[in-house]
Every structure is written in structure tokens, then in C-alpha cells.
Amino acid sequence: MSASQRQAEKLLGRLEWTVIRRLDGLLQGDYRTLFRGFGLDFADLREYQPYDDVRHIDWNVTARTQVPHVRIYNEDRDVTAWFLLDLSPSVDFGSDQVTKRQMLTEFTAVLARLLTRQGNKVGAILFNGQSDFIIPPHTGRRHVLHLLDKVFANPRLLRSPQTDLNAFIGRALSVMKRRSICFIVSDFISKPGWESGLFQLSQRHEGIAVRLLDPLDMALPDVGLLLFQDAETGEQLFVDTVDKRFRRRFVAAAAQNEEAVMDAFANAGLDVLELSTTDDLVDAVLRFANMRKVQSRLGGGNGLPAMAGT
């Protein structure tokens, strides 16, 4: 057994005991709120309720009875999920003991295992800024271990060309033939233009942006002179964090970037889960479950993203 395989087995075993076991109790097995199927079969009619999706109104029955009625569907429980994993150098950052990459790996392990335990298939596309690796969809615990093994075995690059998420999403779209749930797990630090890729993905699949964050992404503490290094280009710069004006400019630039990123998610109509290096993983998945419940009450979405923040 290789070192990466041992890491995968150790991580999944720990998460099954400490996270998935807790989620079983908290969610009480109601994983349909997390993973809705895409196949729909007509089941019945009932009177319209205020929370119903107007797209499900049966206008012929409504006209005949003079009372609004909606069609009820049984969902196909089979789901295919893809994890688009950004393993570029910037996700190796963490201001404390936990890195963005660690949160990416653990979140993917938990969600993939929850899916496969229900008989659903999961696949993944790993992108490290230079190349990508495709893991075709399959089910079962061994497959999740295989996926994690490839994540651990993916080299952590000291530097690489600037991440191009638009190109990565484009390649992913050429691979994902069947309509699927797509988790784009990234810090969304990329060349400009990735917004159009997200929009294209949302037209063909059910996209969920899992945005990796660290507290230092939004604010700098006053800790004196620091050496900053661009994780992808290797460029280094000394910064005096004592300078209040510099810290204010940093916060303003971070806020401007935050607004641009959230606008991109909104324009694409994607659900958004913000996943911080300070987050408890159980809490993060529960936020995701609550977000899905909101979307379910809205009838699968209204073109605006649901937001689950830190």
C-alpha cells in the first residue's frame, strides 16, 4: 500500500467516525435534502400551495376546476456527482494549522461518501494549475478511497502558471456528458474570464460553488514586517502590516474582489457554500443541507444562488 493510499484510508476512517456518524444523527438519514435526483416521473395532482413552484402548475386541471393545481413528481434517486477540485498552489495556503487544501479534501471525502452510501456515483477532475486528472464516476467506498488517493498523490507544486479556471471548467464540460451535480471546490483565485465558464456549466448541470477561504484573505493583522509570496508565480514582496493605510487598502481590495466573485456566482445562478479553514466540517455540511432545503422549497431554484456563509 502506497503512502497516499494509507493517507486516504486513515482520513476516510476518521471522517466516517467523527463527521459522517454525527451527520447520520443530525440529518436523521434525510439525505434527499442534499442530493436531489434529476429524473422525474408524474405521480399525482394536488391543490397549489404558496411555497410551490409555479412551473409545476397544471393549467388544464386548473382551468377545469377553477382551483390552481400542481403536478407532483417522484424523483429518480440516482444522482451522478462530479467534484471539480482546484489543487493549484494557492489552495495550499492556511494562516493557522489548517490549509484550504485540507478543507477541500475532507469536504470532498464526506460528500462523496454520503453520496456513494446511497448508491450514487461520484467522479472527480483534479486540476493543479498545469494539468488535470479525470476519475470517472463510480460508486462504493473503495472508489472514494481511490479518489482520495489521487488527491493525496497529486504533487503540491511550489509554483505554476496562473490558474485558469475557465479553461479547467471548459475541459470538465467536455468530459461530463450526463446532467450531474457539480461541486466546484476552489478559492476562485484565477485569471480573469472564469465567470463565463461557470455560466456555461450552470446551463447544463446543477452547479454548487464551494469557495475555500482563510481569514487572511479578507484582513491583515498588525504583526510587523512580513514576507508575502505569490503561491503560483513565486513572486515575493515585503509588506509592513503596521501601516494602517496599507491594511485599509488591503481590506478595500478584498471587499471589491468579494463583490466581484459573488456577482459572478449570482449571474451564473449557482448555489454557494463558503468553506473556511476555521470551519467545523459538520457545521459546514449542515449549512449545505439547510441551503438545499431552501432551494427545495423554491422548487429547485429561481435563478438566484442560495448562500451558505461561514
N, C-alpha and C positions, 0 to 999 in steps of 0.2 A: 504494500500500500504506500503510495507516494505521500509526501508531506502535505500537499494540497488536499488529498483525499482524507487524510487524518484530520486536517483543519475543518473540512466540510462536515465530517461525521461528528466531531466534537461540538461544532456550532449548532447543528440541527438538533442534536440530542439535548443540548442546553436549552434551546428555544422551545422545544416541544414540552419540556418540563416547566420552564419558568414563564413562558409567554402564551403558547397555544393552549396549555392546560387551563390557565387563568381565563383566556378568552372563551373557552368552551363554557365556563360557568357564567361569565358576564353576558355573553350573547345568547346563552341557552340554546346553542345549536342553530340559531336563526341566521344561517349564512346566505340565505336568499337576499337579505338586505345588502349584502356585499357584492354578490355576483348574480346578476340577472341574466337569464338566457336571452337568445335572440330569436329563436323560432317561436311563433305564436299560432295557437290553434283556437278558433272560435269556440267558446264554451256556453255562454248564456247571455241574457239581457237583464238589466235592472234599471230602475229609475236613476236619473242623473243626481249626483251629489256635488256640493260646491267645490270639493277638492279634486273632482275627476278631470281628466284630460279631455278637452272639448273635441280633440281629434278622434275620440272614440265614440262620439255621439252617432247613433243610428238614425239618420234623418227620415228614413221611410217609416220606421216604427213611431218616431216622434210625431210625424205628421198624422199618422193614423190614430194615435191615442191622444194627441194634444198634450202629452206629457213627455218631457225630454227623457230619452233612454240612452244608455251607453252599452256598447258591446263589452263583454268580459272574455278575456283570453286566458288560456292556460299556457304558461311559458315552458319552452324547452329548457330543461335544467342543464343541458350540456353547454359548457362555455369553453371557448379557447381563449387563453390569455397570453399576451406577449409582454415580456419585460425588456424595454429598450434601456440598457444600462450604460450610462456615461461613466467610463473609467479613466477619463483623461486626468492629467496630473493635478488639476485644480481640486478634484474631489478627495485628494489625499490630505487636504488641509483640515486641521482641527485645532482650535485655540486652547483646548484642555486635553483630557485624556482620550476623547472620542473624536474620530475623524468622520467626515462626510461619507467616505467610502465604507466605513464600518456601519453607519446607519443604513446606507444603500444595501449592503449585503444582508443585514439582519432583517430589514423590512421585506426584501425580496424573498428571503427564506421563509418567513412567516406567511406571507400572502400566497406564495407558490404551494406551500404545504397545505394551507387551508383549502386551496382550490383542488389539489390532487386528491385530498382525502374525500372529496365529494365526487370523484370520478372525472373531474375536468382535466383538460390538457393545458400544459403551460410550455411556452417556448421562450427563448431569450436571444437577443442580439447584443453582444458586448462590443463596445467601442472605446478604444484607448487613446483616441486623438490621431492615430496613424492608420489603424486597420480595424476591421470588425470581425467577429466570430459568431457564427449562427448555430444555435441549438434548436433543432426542430421540435415542435410541440409533442409532448408525450405525457403520460400520467404516472403516478406512483411515487413512493418515497425514494426509490433508487434514482429516479430521474431528477428529483430535486437535489439529491446529493451530487449527481453528475453536473447539474447546473452550478452548484456552489463550488465544486472542484474547479471548474473552468474560470470562475471569478477569482478564486484564490491563486490559480496558476497564471492568471493574466499579469504580466510584468508591470510593476509600478515604475513608470518612466520618469526620469529626472527632468526631462523636458521633451516637448514635442511641438509640432506646428500648432498654431492657434486652433482650438476646437471649432469645427464646422458642423453644428447640429443640423443645419438644413440639409447638407449632403448625407449625413447619417440617417435622418428621417426618410430622405428620398430612397436610400438603399433599403431601408426597412420596409417601405411601402411596396417595393418590388418583390419582397420575399413573402409578405403577409397576404395571402390570396383570399382567405375566408374572413368575413367580418368577425372581429375579435374585440376583446377588451385589451387596450394597450396602456401599460404603465410606462410613462417616460420619466425615468428616475435620473435626475441631473441637477446640477446647480445653475444651469442655464447661463453659464459664462461661455460665450461663443462669439464667433464672427457675426456681424450683422446679417440679417436676412433669414434667421431661423424661424421667424414668425410665420412666413408663408408655408413652411413645411408643416408646422403644427396645424394650420388651417386645412391643408390638404389631407392630413391624417384624420382630422375630425370629420371630414366629409365621408370617409369610408369606414371608419372604425369608431368605437366608443373610447375616447382618449381620456386619460387621467394623468395630469402632470403632478409628479411627486417632486417637489422642489427642495433640494438639500440646502440647508442654511447653517451658519455658525454665527454666534453673537458678534464676532468681529467683522462680519460682513456689513453691519449697519452702524457701528460706532467704534471709535478708538479710545482706549483708556489713557490716562495721563501716566505714562510709565517711562518717560525719558526718550533717549535716542534709540531707535530701532532700525534694524536692517530688514527691509522688505525685499522679497524675491518673487518675481512672477513665476508661478508654478509651471507655466507652459513654455515660456520663452527663456527662462533663466535670468532675465534682466534683474539687476539688483539696484536698490535705492535706499539711502539713509533718510529716515523721517524723524523729525523732532516732535514727539507727541505732546510735549509740554506746551507747544504753540496752540493757544485756544483758537486762533483764526484758522489754522490748518485743520483742527478737529471739526470746526463748524463746516468748513468746505467739504470735508470728507463725509459728514452726515448729510449735507445737502446733495452731494453727488450720489450717495447711496439711496436717498429718498427718490431722486429723479430716476435712477435705474429701477427702483422698486415699482414706481408708477408705470414705467415703460413695459416691464415684464408682466405686470398684472393686466395691463391693457391688451397685451398680446394673447394672454390666456382668455380674456373676455371675448376678444374678436374671434378666436378660434372656437369658443363655446366649450372649453374644456373644464372639467372638474379639477380643483386644485387642492392638493394636500401639502402643507408646508411641514417639512420634517427637519427639525433642528438637532444639532449634535448634543443638545442638552435635554432632549425629549426622552420620556419613558415610552418604550415601544408599545406597551399595552395601551397607554393613553392615546398614542398616535393612531393605532388601528381602530380604537373606539371612536375617535373623531372621524375617521374614514367611514365607519359604519353609520354614524349619525348623518354624515354628508349624503350617503347613499339613500338613507331613509327619506331625507328631504327631496332628493331627486325622484324617488319612487312616488312620493305624494304629488309631485308636479307632473307625473305621467311620463317620466323618462327624460325630462329636461325641457327647457323653454328657450334654448339658445343662449342662456346666460350661465356662467360657471358657478357651481357651488364652491364655497371656500371653507377649508378646514385649516385654521391657523395654528400657530404654536401656542 
